[in-house]
């Protein structure tokens, strides 16, 4: 278990993103929470005011022997609209921003490299510029969300799942296994 890695992604509402990641082969666990704000131990209610600076994120624990960080990034880029500033569909506010919180220089480099690749694909399709925030997570606390948010869509399979994808595929194929299906 010592070879497991962590990744942190904000794609708008964290419920649907968590489900896509927990369905991905090689992901050993997921959790939803808040990152990037100024309040210690934020609550959902506080984050929803837009005044704490936190983003709703999914913490993904994965086995890099089974799924690479790059594969998780490919899934991240296509599961939401990274060109939409502080909103995904009807969810509006800075807590719904597109964000990647990296925990190593390698993750940061891959995040920027895949951003460039996906931006090229979006440019060919007439989309605007990606506005995804990429931040170093090593100095940012991940605050788990309240228990009722964890695996929300497993408990409520027909619950709200706002993900307004661009519909543009990521320009590289990494594996024959489906990601997040």
TITIMAR-935002 format. One line per field, with one value per atom (N, C-alpha, C): x, z, y; atom name; residue number from 0. Coordinates in steps of 0.001 Angstrom, whole numbers. Layout:
<atoms>
c1 = [X  ...] $
c3 = [Z  ...] $
c2 = [Y  ...] $
site = [CA  ...] $
pos = [NUM  ...] $
</atoms>
This chain:
<atoms>
c1 = [807  0  849  2137  2985  3224  2919  3106  1894  836  -346  -35  -684  -510  -1844  -1786  -2982  -3039  -4247  -4490  -5725  -5779  -6888  -7406  -8718  -9324  -10616  -10785  -12028  -12667  -13895  -14578  -15995  -16231  -17599  -18123  -19387  -19985  -19194  -18798  -17899  -18575  -19897  -20575  -20331  -20593  -20432  -18988  -18089  -16659  -16189  -16639  -16233  -16660  -17892  -18367  -17515  -17181  -16357  -14998  -14420  -13113  -13227  -14255  -14316  -14586  -15144  -15378  -14141  -13088  -11874  -10977  -10628  -9726  -8405  -7926  -6682  -6881  -8090  -8411  -8835  -8154  -8430  -9425  -9495  -10493  -10672  -11811  -12108  -12735  -12641  -13255  -13547  -14609  -14877  -14585  -14171  -13828  -13561  -12808  -12583  -11093  -10622  -9222  -9135  -8033  -7703  -8284  -8858  -9474  -8718  -9304  -8630  -9237  -10298  -10975  -10577  -10188  -9897  -11197  -11197  -12339  -13636  -13641  -14839  -16012  -17188  -18413  -18943  -19814  -20449  -21176  -21872  -22614  -21681  -20548  -19576  -18980  -18615  -18016  -19008  -20301  -21323  -21552  -21070  -21197  -20260  -19230  -18242  -17219  -17291  -16407  -15177  -15131  -13996  -12838  -13110  -12073  -11827  -12575  -12391  -13061  -12499  -13122  -13613  -14714  -15148  -14204  -13589  -12624  -12872  -12284  -12254  -10804  -10604  -9300  -9329  -8380  -8318  -7052  -7214  -6070  -5986  -4801  -4671  -3361  -3376  -2198  -1583  -427  160  592  640  928  -300  -1481  -2724  -3347  -3165  -3657  -2669  -2270  -1284  -1965  -1181  -1683  -2123  -1393  -1737  -3104  -3412  -4733  -5826  -5538  -6510  -6697  -5611  -5724  -6567  -6385  -7186  -8668  -8994  -10383  -10864  -10032  -10366  -10742  -9911  -10155  -11479  -11874  -13086  -14356  -14252  -15468  -16164  -15551  -16175  -15748  -16211  -15828  -14780  -13487  -12436  -12322  -13141  -13122  -14160  -14954  -16025  -15490  -15434  -14849  -15846  -15447  -16240  -17679  -17819  -19153  -19044  -19998  -20219  -21726  -22243  -23689  -24393  -25382  -26139  -25446  -24336  -23581  -22637  -22896  -22132  -21479  -20210  -19469  -18054  -17175  -15764  -15553  -16478  -16345  -16513  -17054  -17269  -16219  -15110  -14081  -13355  -12754  -11915  -10547  -10085  -8825  -8120  -6804  -5941  -4986  -4922  -3981  -2956  -1718  -667  136  635  1432  2881  3321  4727  5038  6307  6731  6315  6403  6009  4528  3685  2257  2017  2701  2537  2923  4062  4498  3488  2965  1971  668  300  -920  -793  345  538  678  1358  1511  164  -665  -1967  -2907  -2745  -3523  -3241  -1963  -1593  -2168  -2111  -2660  -4171  -4854  -6310  -6696  -5924  -6217  -6116  -5132  -4999  -6230  -6727  -7938  -9141  -9234  -10345  -10259  -9040  -8849  -9381  -9133  -9593  -11110  -11756  -13217  -13898  -13125  -13706  -14012  -13499  -13706  -12737  -13068  -12204  -11028  -10386  -9193  -9556  -8742  -8885  -8557  -9380  -9151  -8913  -8488  -8226  -7093  -7337  -6318  -5448  -4131  -3203  -2370  -2489  -1828  -1060  5  803  51  -350  -1148  -319  996  1819  1700  1244  1040  -427  -1308  -2750  -3408  -4229  -4914  -6133  -6278  -7501  -8421  -9612  -10605  -11713  -11856  -12955  -14313  -15203  -16566  -17334  -18481  -19350  -19678  -19979  -20227  -21314  -22370  -23466  -23053  -21949  -21459  -20617  -20034  -19146  -19939  -19480  -20140  -21639  -21963  -23352  -24146  -23559  -24303  -24395  -23635  -23839  -25071  -25268  -26432  -27685  -27487  -28578  -28286  -28445  -27987  -28606  -29747  -30374  -30239  -29296  -29075  -28422  -28304  -27766  -26322  -26053  -24722  -24461  -24066  -23852  -22449  -22355  -21078  -21331  -20970  -21195  -19912  -19678  -18489  -18506  -17323  -17222  -17590  -17495  -17734  -16517  -15419  -14192  -13314  -12926  -12090  -10684  -10049  -8645  -7834  -6821  -6151  -5225  -5089  -4223  -5018  -4733  -5270  -4165  -4480  -3471  -3582  -4768  -4957  -6183  -6282  -7458  -8604  -8305  -9367  -10138  -11451  -12230  -11991  -11867  -11681  -13006  -13317  -14484  -15799  -15923  -17170  -18212] $
c3 = [0  0  0  285  330  -1042  -2118  -3459  -3966  -3173  -3583  -3621  -4537  -4706  -4531  -4322  -4188  -5331  -5710  -6697  -6247  -6587  -6171  -7380  -7648  -8815  -8453  -8990  -8865  -10238  -10361  -11664  -11549  -10574  -10302  -9135  -9170  -8108  -7942  -6711  -6502  -6560  -6493  -6464  -7742  -8891  -10158  -10462  -10128  -10355  -9491  -8249  -7380  -7989  -8489  -9067  -10268  -11141  -12306  -11874  -10845  -10389  -9667  -8834  -8109  -9065  -10238  -11231  -12079  -11892  -12691  -12121  -12952  -12532  -12056  -10914  -10343  -9265  -9182  -8099  -6904  -5782  -4604  -3655  -3654  -2828  -3315  -2959  -3262  -2030  -1997  -934  -1527  -1066  -1520  -389  -772  233  -386  349  -21  46  -928  -949  -1499  -1160  -1780  -1116  55  720  1943  2634  3782  5133  5149  6387  6815  8077  8599  8857  8526  8704  8160  6860  6280  6225  6327  6159  4747  4311  3005  2926  3985  4011  3857  4532  4429  3030  2464  1130  95  262  -693  -700  308  286  -738  -1146  -2079  -1413  -96  617  1223  1225  1853  894  -414  -1411  -1727  -1103  -1342  -2643  -3226  -4356  -3862  -4429  -4183  -4974  -4306  -4964  -4613  -5432  -5160  -4860  -3731  -3427  -3984  -4855  -5512  -5037  -4449  -4088  -5143  -5740  -6865  -6824  -7498  -7639  -9003  -9046  -10329  -11184  -10619  -11418  -12240  -11840  -12517  -13311  -12858  -13575  -13329  -14373  -14230  -13885  -13342  -13072  -14383  -15436  -16747  -17213  -16968  -17319  -16497  -15229  -14394  -14903  -15339  -15918  -17192  -18035  -19264  -18913  -17907  -17448  -16897  -16092  -15543  -16649  -17682  -18721  -19443  -19654  -20448  -19615  -18295  -17487  -17146  -17517  -17242  -18322  -18208  -19162  -18506  -18783  -18139  -18671  -19672  -20193  -19502  -18643  -17960  -16633  -16501  -15318  -14159  -13041  -11806  -12007  -12856  -13048  -13827  -13571  -14381  -14490  -15685  -15879  -15027  -14238  -13381  -12065  -11782  -10549  -10781  -10080  -10295  -8988  -9065  -7902  -7911  -7199  -7202  -6648  -5832  -5308  -6403  -7551  -8667  -9762  -9435  -10436  -10826  -11980  -12461  -11802  -11133  -10392  -10308  -10323  -10070  -8968  -7917  -6819  -6881  -7199  -7409  -6135  -5959  -4754  -5071  -6303  -6666  -7913  -8149  -9357  -10593  -10498  -11628  -11959  -10921  -11163  -11775  -11273  -11825  -13304  -13644  -15043  -15930  -15464  -16262  -16386  -15330  -15395  -16480  -16501  -17519  -18917  -19028  -20343  -20906  -20074  -20563  -20800  -20032  -20301  -21724  -22091  -23442  -24518  -24287  -25248  -25409  -24273  -24351  -24928  -24624  -25204  -26725  -27248  -28706  -29299  -28627  -29097  -29040  -27973  -27849  -28898  -29174  -30188  -31544  -31899  -33181  -33252  -32092  -32043  -31754  -31652  -31463  -30032  -29064  -27653  -27239  -26131  -25575  -24818  -24054  -23305  -22007  -21661  -20395  -19263  -18234  -17078  -15799  -15956  -14816  -13957  -12661  -11686  -11390  -11477  -11105  -9946  -8786  -7569  -6911  -6221  -5468  -4183  -4050  -2895  -1652  -1782  -630  516  237  1286  1470  899  972  1660  2643  3373  2606  2560  2049  3240  3179  4243  3745  4313  3885  4129  3176  3314  4325  4684  5631  5140  6068  5772  4720  4766  3815  2372  2153  791  258  1140  715  -17  -1220  -2049  -2171  -2295  -2351  -3433  -4620  -5717  -5589  -4713  -4406  -3526  -2632  -1731  -2426  -3426  -4167  -5668  -6241  -7617  -8675  -8388  -9358  -8911  -8014  -7504  -8533  -8164  -9027  -9422  -10722  -11264  -12362  -11972  -12946  -13519  -14723  -15417  -16853  -17151  -18480  -19290  -19799  -20583  -21909  -22452  -23785  -24867  -24550  -25549  -26432  -26153  -26936  -26257  -27010  -26471  -26178  -25213  -24953  -26111  -26601  -27845  -27781  -26649  -26562  -25997  -26498  -25900  -25057  -23818  -22919  -22672  -22736  -22359  -23073  -23097  -23693  -22709  -21423  -20412  -20400  -20257  -20192  -18856  -18920  -17714  -17270  -16006  -15429  -16062  -16587  -17245  -16256] $
c2 = [-1209  0  1273  1141  2327  2924  2189  2717  3489  3603  4353  5838  6531  7979  8671  9978  10812  11820  12163  13211  13980  15266  16134  16902  16751  17367  18088  19291  20041  20179  19684  19708  20254  21101  21528  20722  20367  19561  18273  17970  16829  15463  15380  14090  13279  13865  13150  12820  13733  13483  12323  12286  11179  9847  9770  8511  8113  9055  8723  8183  8774  8290  6950  6737  5468  4301  4582  3540  3234  3964  3814  2723  1754  681  1285  804  1301  2342  2900  3836  2995  3173  2345  2987  4327  5012  6448  6997  8399  9038  10333  11125  12492  13130  14498  15470  16676  17676  19032  19821  21215  21532  22333  22763  24177  24821  26096  27320  27181  28324  28773  29726  30335  29977  29199  28846  27440  27273  25941  25193  23914  23031  23631  23946  24565  23595  24131  23351  23589  22703  22868  24210  24547  25806  27007  26978  28082  28146  27001  26966  27492  27163  27600  29108  29814  31273  31895  31128  31658  32554  32694  33618  32948  31606  30917  30700  30725  30491  29024  28122  26693  26253  25203  24515  23157  22690  21318  20418  19434  18564  17100  16246  14813  14444  13769  13187  11768  11460  10161  9446  8287  7449  6357  6220  5297  4533  3391  2556  2857  3531  3906  2717  1516  321  -83  404  40  1184  2397  3577  4710  5373  6442  7767  8660  10006  10657  10402  10958  10457  9199  8677  9362  9613  10334  11762  12394  13734  13718  12710  12609  12527  11741  11639  12975  13633  14943  15929  16033  17039  16822  15569  15328  15219  15119  14949  16265  17391  18691  19678  20904  21949  22845  22614  23404  24829  25179  26553  27441  26847  27566  28112  29419  30057  30077  29450  29444  28970  27945  27378  26085  25214  24018  23883  24049  23986  25017  24562  25473  25781  25124  25369  26542  27635  28861  29291  29657  30149  29601  30260  29859  28451  27966  26603  25557  25950  25028  25210  25848  26096  24806  24848  23754  23913  22839  22948  21602  21681  20527  20941  20146  20388  19261  19608  18611  18392  17165  16917  16549  16831  16631  17458  17658  18364  17565  16243  15390  15564  15596  15816  17194  18202  19551  19582  18968  18945  18240  17110  16386  17166  17877  18688  19753  20460  21498  20908  19766  19144  18712  18070  17626  18803  19881  21090  21560  21606  22034  21127  19827  18874  19056  19210  19352  20712  21753  23061  23002  22289  22134  21467  20431  19749  20691  21477  22419  23525  24001  25044  24593  23338  22804  22727  22694  22589  23914  24988  26311  26703  25942  26300  27393  28047  29085  28495  29331  28942  28228  27261  26554  27518  27517  28399  27598  26362  25487  26032  26080  26482  25264  25424  24355  24880  24217  24683  23543  23908  22951  22604  21337  20903  20647  20647  20290  21290  22490  23490  23842  23024  23279  22095  22377  21307  20829  19516  18901  18678  19262  19117  18200  16996  16118  16786  16584  17108  16257  16728  16052  14643  13756  12348  12161  12959  12742  13021  13743  13991  12827  12028  10947  9865  9533  8513  8793  10066  10507  9775  9622  9001  7488  6873  5451  5314  6280  6272  6803  7657  8296  8161  6973  6719  7625  8190  9090  10548  10810  12157  13061  14291  15349  15058  15100  14845  15876  17067  18138  18034  17570  17624  18011  19241  19792  19663  18490  18198  18947  19177  19788  18784  17501  16470  16210  16891  16734  15688  14670  13594  14108  13488  13799  13228  13958  13568  12359  11724  10554  9379  8216  6992  6385  6055  5546  4058  3538  2140  1597  297  -316  -401  -220  -284  1040  990  2225  2936  4239  5040  5612  5494  6154  5773  4574  4196  3754] $
site = [N  CA  C  N  CA  C  N  CA  C  N  CA  C  N  CA  C  N  CA  C  N  CA  C  N  CA  C  N  CA  C  N  CA  C  N  CA  C  N  CA  C  N  CA  C  N  CA  C  N  CA  C  N  CA  C  N  CA  C  N  CA  C  N  CA  C  N  CA  C  N  CA  C  N  CA  C  N  CA  C  N  CA  C  N  CA  C  N  CA  C  N  CA  C  N  CA  C  N  CA  C  N  CA  C  N  CA  C  N  CA  C  N  CA  C  N  CA  C  N  CA  C  N  CA  C  N  CA  C  N  CA  C  N  CA  C  N  CA  C  N  CA  C  N  CA  C  N  CA  C  N  CA  C  N  CA  C  N  CA  C  N  CA  C  N  CA  C  N  CA  C  N  CA  C  N  CA  C  N  CA  C  N  CA  C  N  CA  C  N  CA  C  N  CA  C  N  CA  C  N  CA  C  N  CA  C  N  CA  C  N  CA  C  N  CA  C  N  CA  C  N  CA  C  N  CA  C  N  CA  C  N  CA  C  N  CA  C  N  CA  C  N  CA  C  N  CA  C  N  CA  C  N  CA  C  N  CA  C  N  CA  C  N  CA  C  N  CA  C  N  CA  C  N  CA  C  N  CA  C  N  CA  C  N  CA  C  N  CA  C  N  CA  C  N  CA  C  N  CA  C  N  CA  C  N  CA  C  N  CA  C  N  CA  C  N  CA  C  N  CA  C  N  CA  C  N  CA  C  N  CA  C  N  CA  C  N  CA  C  N  CA  C  N  CA  C  N  CA  C  N  CA  C  N  CA  C  N  CA  C  N  CA  C  N  CA  C  N  CA  C  N  CA  C  N  CA  C  N  CA  C  N  CA  C  N  CA  C  N  CA  C  N  CA  C  N  CA  C  N  CA  C  N  CA  C  N  CA  C  N  CA  C  N  CA  C  N  CA  C  N  CA  C  N  CA  C  N  CA  C  N  CA  C  N  CA  C  N  CA  C  N  CA  C  N  CA  C  N  CA  C  N  CA  C  N  CA  C  N  CA  C  N  CA  C  N  CA  C  N  CA  C  N  CA  C  N  CA  C  N  CA  C  N  CA  C  N  CA  C  N  CA  C  N  CA  C  N  CA  C  N  CA  C  N  CA  C  N  CA  C  N  CA  C  N  CA  C  N  CA  C  N  CA  C  N  CA  C  N  CA  C  N  CA  C  N  CA  C  N  CA  C  N  CA  C  N  CA  C  N  CA  C  N  CA  C  N  CA  C  N  CA  C  N  CA  C  N  CA  C  N  CA  C  N  CA  C  N  CA  C  N  CA  C  N  CA  C  N  CA  C  N  CA  C  N  CA  C  N  CA  C  N  CA  C  N  CA  C  N  CA  C  N  CA  C  N  CA  C  N  CA  C  N  CA  C  N  CA  C  N  CA  C] $
pos = [0  0  0  1  1  1  2  2  2  3  3  3  4  4  4  5  5  5  6  6  6  7  7  7  8  8  8  9  9  9  10  10  10  11  11  11  12  12  12  13  13  13  14  14  14  15  15  15  16  16  16  17  17  17  18  18  18  19  19  19  20  20  20  21  21  21  22  22  22  23  23  23  24  24  24  25  25  25  26  26  26  27  27  27  28  28  28  29  29  29  30  30  30  31  31  31  32  32  32  33  33  33  34  34  34  35  35  35  36  36  36  37  37  37  38  38  38  39  39  39  40  40  40  41  41  41  42  42  42  43  43  43  44  44  44  45  45  45  46  46  46  47  47  47  48  48  48  49  49  49  50  50  50  51  51  51  52  52  52  53  53  53  54  54  54  55  55  55  56  56  56  57  57  57  58  58  58  59  59  59  60  60  60  61  61  61  62  62  62  63  63  63  64  64  64  65  65  65  66  66  66  67  67  67  68  68  68  69  69  69  70  70  70  71  71  71  72  72  72  73  73  73  74  74  74  75  75  75  76  76  76  77  77  77  78  78  78  79  79  79  80  80  80  81  81  81  82  82  82  83  83  83  84  84  84  85  85  85  86  86  86  87  87  87  88  88  88  89  89  89  90  90  90  91  91  91  92  92  92  93  93  93  94  94  94  95  95  95  96  96  96  97  97  97  98  98  98  99  99  99  100  100  100  101  101  101  102  102  102  103  103  103  104  104  104  105  105  105  106  106  106  107  107  107  108  108  108  109  109  109  110  110  110  111  111  111  112  112  112  113  113  113  114  114  114  115  115  115  116  116  116  117  117  117  118  118  118  119  119  119  120  120  120  121  121  121  122  122  122  123  123  123  124  124  124  125  125  125  126  126  126  127  127  127  128  128  128  129  129  129  130  130  130  131  131  131  132  132  132  133  133  133  134  134  134  135  135  135  136  136  136  137  137  137  138  138  138  139  139  139  140  140  140  141  141  141  142  142  142  143  143  143  144  144  144  145  145  145  146  146  146  147  147  147  148  148  148  149  149  149  150  150  150  151  151  151  152  152  152  153  153  153  154  154  154  155  155  155  156  156  156  157  157  157  158  158  158  159  159  159  160  160  160  161  161  161  162  162  162  163  163  163  164  164  164  165  165  165  166  166  166  167  167  167  168  168  168  169  169  169  170  170  170  171  171  171  172  172  172  173  173  173  174  174  174  175  175  175  176  176  176  177  177  177  178  178  178  179  179  179  180  180  180] $
</atoms>
